[in-house]
Amino acid sequence: MMVRRNLNDRTVSSLRPDKSLEDGLGHFDTWDRDLKGFGVRVSKTGRRTFVLATRYPGSQNPTRRALGTYPALTLADARKKARAWLELIERGIDPENAEEEARQTELRKQANTFASVAEKYLETKVIGKQRKADDVARDFRKVFIALWGERPITSIMQADVVALIEGIRDNGTAATLAVYGKGPKADKKPAPGQARNLLGYLKTFFAWAVGRGVYGLPGSPCTFIKGQDVIGQRDAGNRTFNDAELVAFWNASSKLPYPYSPLYRLLLLTGLRLNEVADAAWSEFDLAKGIWVIPAARMKGKNGKVRPHSVPITADIKAILSELPRFNGGEYLFSTTNGESPVWVSDKIKKRLDAEMLLTLQERNKKATLPAWINHDLRRTLRSRLSELRINPDVAEAILAHKKPGIRGVYDQYEYFDEKRHALDQWATRLREIVESQPNVVEFSRTPKGRA
């Protein structure tokens, strides 16, 4: 016996087992008059299940399939689901296959949340593989994962990235996260430098994720974001040390423990970049010939055009090298892990150096101040002082490993090694004159061997 009724919420909620209509299976069906094949099956225990009876793709005979149970599935939602199934069937698609595909897609989304993909990236590409690993991992977890962690990685749009980076640029990280409800209220402290760093992290991360091809990312949301457009031009800087600051730097560096004291002094004597010195390994040095060759892989450059850089080991550089410890565990010169990995110079060390420099300056002038400076300013100071010494510009640029401009950079491969040695000797002599002209300064050619 087929029962048809105008199904509404009251009708469905009132359906009960009816012994007189009970079939051999102990249940009976009530069909909707409006939507063909849609109905409710009531079991002998009173359970009400929405069903759709029709001919499904791949079957010659009509069959009944469950849509869901009442009241967990409402009548309105059941009708909507039945109509959606009928539309799929009309297109030759089995609804169960479509639902399984949707379920698997959702599972992939859950597995590919920003947090899960980011942690995979940190595990495989950052932690234990980069010098700044701790800082990168901290920033990822504190900022990106805190903000986007539960979202599918495919949902992160260019607008999301721009809004975050601009917020940090204008207000700082803490204040920006507070706006998103991911931290306590904080004062606005513009941080364009931090914004630039974080954008760089995101660009590298998304490029890796797209390259893997397993997260459903058609492209990176950072592709068309340029730092100079979102954050502004990077300040090229024009800070150099005057004589008093050079004295303060030399004196203050002596008060730092190993490996920071000799590292900072080599920066000033060589004009190298921070990582070029901090990552130095003994295998790069030929002390007998007086040459330090930094491999191309450690030099700044791109497009495969970077070359190894030769640094003459002058007497003053050699004096610092001779004071360095030799480790059995590894070959890095500057290390806190027995030479197994190079040291990372944290902001804490830089602030300590600043404080010591200011104390030295104020010993001569209580009102003295120390304008802000960055490690790269040591490199700029050396280059400026080489000009004061009338060093040939080509030689000065070669010391900094700057490529010759234009066509000369293609055809003129002369490295000016002897000239670089002479220029660095002149600079060391001039620096010694400046430092030793002041009373109560630390001896120029010695480097303390204390430990952190």
Number of C-alpha atoms within 10 A of each C-alpha: 9 8 12 13 12 12 19 11 11 8 11 21 13 7 15 16 18 15 11 7 14 16 12 7 8 14 20 23 22 22 22 18 14 11 14 14 18 24 30 26 20 23 18 16 10 13 16 24 22 26 24 25 16 17 15 22 16 9 9 8 9 13 13 14 15 15 20 18 18 16 14 9 15 15 21 11 13 23 20 12 17 24 16 13 21 21 13 17 16 12 10 12 16 16 19 13 10 13 12 11 12 12 12 12 12 13 11 15 19 16 16 20 20 25 23 18 20 23 18 13 17 20 13 11 14 18 17 13 11 11 17 16 16 15 13 18 18 13 18 22 17 16 19 19 20 18 18 17 19 16 17 21 24 17 14 16 12 14 12 13 18 19 13 20 26 19 21 26 22 17 19 22 24 19 22 27 23 14 13 11 12 15 15 11 13 15 12 15 15 18 18 23 15 16 23 21 14 21 22 14 14 18 15 13 20 21 16 14 20 15 14 11 11 10 19 15 18 10 14 22 21 22 11 8 16 14 18 10 8 17 20 12 10 11 7 6 11 9 15 20 19 12 13 15 18 19 25 26 24 23 22 23 24 25 18 23 16 20 24 26 22 25 22 23 20 20 21 24 19 23 24 21 19 18 17 16 21 23 18 23 18 14 12 14 17 13 14 7 9 15 17 19 15 21 15 14 11 16 17 14 13 7 5 8 9 16 16 13 21 20 23 26 22 19 15 19 20 15 15 19 19 12 14 16 15 15 14 9 11 16 19 22 27 27 22 16 13 17 19 16 19 23 22 20 17 10 9 9 14 17 11 15 23 20 13 20 24 20 18 23 21 15 11 10 10 11 8 13 12 14 10 7 15 11 13 17 18 26 20 19 18 26 22 15 18 22 12 10 13 11 20 14 12 15 21 24 16 21 27 19 21 15 18 15 8 8 8 10 12 10 9 10 10 8 15 15 17 10 18 24 20 16 22 26 19 15 22 21 13 15 21 17 12 15 24 15 11 13 8 10 16 18 13 19 13 15 24 18 16 13 10 9
